[in-house]
């Protein structure tokens, strides 16, 4: 795409993007619009609270330690944002691919829409709040607006940079031998990262990180050194504007190329296998194939399983710290499709409901495959983290194993209930697809993150007490509770009216 064409599309996006947002908003019911407004207001209020309240309760004795970690935390935010953008092919779709066919949505509008929707992610919000809150904790209430402004601008710059990298990587993926080139690039980066860690050069690398300039701007704003502070703020503003504009070029390049990986999976040949002896086995095999032949689900599962494990491996986390990871991985895996599990079938749901199979068998197959997926991702994460965590005590080992089983069944029960209560039509063929509208996904993310984090802290406390019997007893009670919730979902799924509503919604 030529520069002049992209520039014209960017100028036209000023009018097209608000019209597209109004189009999306028109499809919401009045109650849904109120929920969206309340959710946006709640996020804004929480952001202000997180950026201000810690300034009045912080401990000056810890200020040096917190500020010393600020460059690394800011760099970590950028890395996670980039990984998320690469995994989701540049960002989320403002309008699903099949719905955008009838509308002249330019690549510039798609790019700006992806940027606008990037904060609709609980991981993005939590990391941004962590940066703002830790900075306020360390520097106190004096000139809080001045030292928080560079942090806020850095969050936006890192998000825009992530979108640029995501579009570039997606363009490479869609080129000839794109998946192979991408995997080789990931391998080179992994080897380079391992070399930095094994040679003990992490501190030296962080000292040369550009986020040191961010720390300087934060300190200048806190101390009232306005000229150096203005230089940092001005540089961040220019970088933000430049990245937003520059990102339209790789977006247009990537979106103009054929979706080779998706087309290869949809148009490829798959050898027929021996027919399963049971109805449950046949449905389980069908669900597994649906997941691994979907580009966003396959990418998301691998990223969720490997990235937290690599962080734990490189950081040398101990077993009590590792206990927070299974809940995060399991809740993230559920957000790939499980919160709207029947969307995995799409229009094929009409055919599937005509099969001579009991409704409970179809639900059991879907839950079985989901448990396999979540347990596999969490187990891989723990396996990587265990390489440097040392030998666990009996209580720690029991707590980790029990926790993984508990949060898996807990998330499956909750996601199954949401799938039956609030189904959505979603096309999971696109690498940027989500199983539910972005605003709804934020709510799902928050609820899953809260429940799994509380459960993780509970088992971490039990492991600290060292009582294996208490760990197993609590795990048994929580598993029984989740099993009872799943039984309630199965009863609702057996109702023909409920199934008809889900089928009509998903297939639509």
Secondary structure, 3 states (H helix, E strand, C coil): CCHHHHHHHHHHHHHHHHHHHHHHHHCCCHHHHHHHHHHHHHHHHHHHHHHHCHHHHCCHHHHHHHHHHHHHHHHHHHHHHHHHHHHCCCCCCCCCCCCHHHCCCCHHHHHHHHHHHCCCCHHHHHHHHHHHHHHHHHHCCCCHHHHHHHHHHHHHHHHHHHHHHHHHHHHHHCCCCHHHHHHHHHHHHHHHHHHHHHCCCHHHHHHCCCHHHHHHHHHHHHHCCHHHHHHHHHHHHHHHHHHHHHHHHHHHHHHCCCCHHHHHHHHCCCCCCCCCCCHHHHHHHHHHHHHHCCHHHHHHHHHHHHHHHHHHHHHCCCHHHHCCHHHHHHHHHHHHHHHHHHHHCCCHHHHHHCCCCCHHHHHHHHHHHHHHHHHHHHHHHHHHHHCCCCCCCHHHHHHHHHHHHHHHHHHHHHHHHHHHHCCCCCCCCCCCCCCCCHHHHHHHHHHHHHHHHHHHHHHHHHHHHCCHHHHHHHHHHHHHHHHHHHHHHHHHHCCHHHHHHHHHHHHC
